[in-house]
């Protein structure tokens, strides 16, 4: 399979006279990189997903952690190949796992236990959530919403450095 792919690529290059633009050459190399076989454990995927999602969250936080600047948040999501959305209490469209996470954040708002979370969603996706709190005048915190970052496992595996 791999040999036939390489032969097809070489044939393609000869077919175009070997004159690929820098952009075409870059896309070709990126396409070849996605064909590499990687063996990773579930623990490695979860660790990489957490790191990746935290870096996405850092980008979101620089722009707007209340997700009001939709176009900028959407551009981050597109660039990083993820879905970024807000998980709000009493939202009827939330999935059961999302409702459970929001309930846990609401319950844990007064404690220091509420932190980020990573959950498996289906076979090929992961959901990273991070709570956002508002400070009350008395110094306590109130849960505002959670930021959800849904990622495909493929995106995570491709983000992992090669050994």
N, C-alpha and C positions, 0 to 999 in steps of 0.2 A: 504494500500500500504506500509506504513512504517512498520507495524507489520510483513508483509510478508518478507520485506527486512531483518529485524532483525532476524526472524526465519531462513531465508536462510543463514545468516552470522553465526548464532550459529550452524546450521547443518554443515556448511562448516568446522567450527572449530572442531566439534566433529568428522567429517569425517577424518580429518587429525590427529586424536588422540590428538588434543589440542596442538600440537607442532608446533607453528608458529615461524619462525625466527623473530628477531627484525625488519628486513626490511619488511617482509610480514605483520607483525602487524602494522607497520607504514603506509604501503600502504592501509591496511584495514581501519584504522582510517581516513586517508585522503579521501578515497572513501566515507566513511560514512558522512564526513563533507560536501561533495559536494551534498549530498542528502537533507541536511537541507533546509527548506523553509524559505526564507528571504523576507520580504516585505520592499522594499526601494522605495523612491520617485525618480523622474527623477532628481530633484535638488541634492539629496544625491549621485546619480550615477555620475553626472557631477562634484560635488565637489571631490569625491573620485577619479575620472578619472584624474582630474587636479593634485591632489597630487601624484597619482601613476606615471603619465607621467613625472612630474617634477623630481621625484626620478630616473626614467629611464634616463631622460636627464642628470641628474647629473652624473650618471654612464658613459654615453656616453662622456660627457665633460671631464671626468678624462682620458679617453682612447684617444679620437680624435674627436673633434667637426667638423672636415672637412670630416669625414667618410672615410678616406683613408685606415685605418686598418680594412679591411673588415672582416677578420676572428674573430677579437676581438669584433667587432660590432655585428656580427652574433651570437656569443656566448652570448652576453648580451640579444639580442632579444629572443633567444631560452630559456634562463634561466628565463626571465621575461614574456614570452608568448605574445610577441608583434612583430610587424613588424617595423623595423627602416629603413628609407630611406631618400634620399635627394630630395628636390623639387627645381629644378633649372629653372631659367627663360628660356623661349623658348624651353622647353622640350615638345615634341609632344605627349608623352605618359601620361601626366598629365590629371587627370579628371577635369571636369569643376570647381568643388569646389576648387581643388588644384591650378588651374590656377588663379582663383580669389584671393586666398590667396597670391600667389606669386606676382601678380600684386599689391595688397595692400601693401605688404612689400617693393616692388621696389619703389612705390609712396611715402611711408612713411619713406624711408631710411634717408632722411635729417632731419626728425623730431624725437622727442622722443616718438612718438605715437606707433611705431611699437613694438609690444610685442608678448607674446605667445597667442595662440588661441586654442579653443576646438570646434570642429564641429561634428555633427552627420553624420555618413556615413551609409546609409541604416538603417535597423531596429535594427541590433545587433552589430554595431561597432561605435567607436568614433575615431576621428583623432585629435591629438594634434600636433600643429606646433609651432616651435620656430625659429625666424630668426637668422642667423649668418652674422655678418658684418665684413668687412675688413676696417681697418683705412687707410685713404688717407694721403699723406704727408701734406696736408693743414689742417689736423685735423678733417675733415669731415669723415663721414662713407659711405661706399658703400655696398649695399646688395650683399652678396655672394650667399647664398642659405638658404633654411629653412630645418630644420630637422623635418621630419614627423614621428610620432609614432602612428601607427594604433593599436587599442586595441579592443578586443571583450568585450562586456558588461559583459559576464560571468567572464572574468578575473578580471574585476573591482569589481564585486560583491563579488567574492571569496577573494579579497584582503581586503575587508572591515572588520573591527573588529566586532566580535559578540557582541550584546548588553548585 
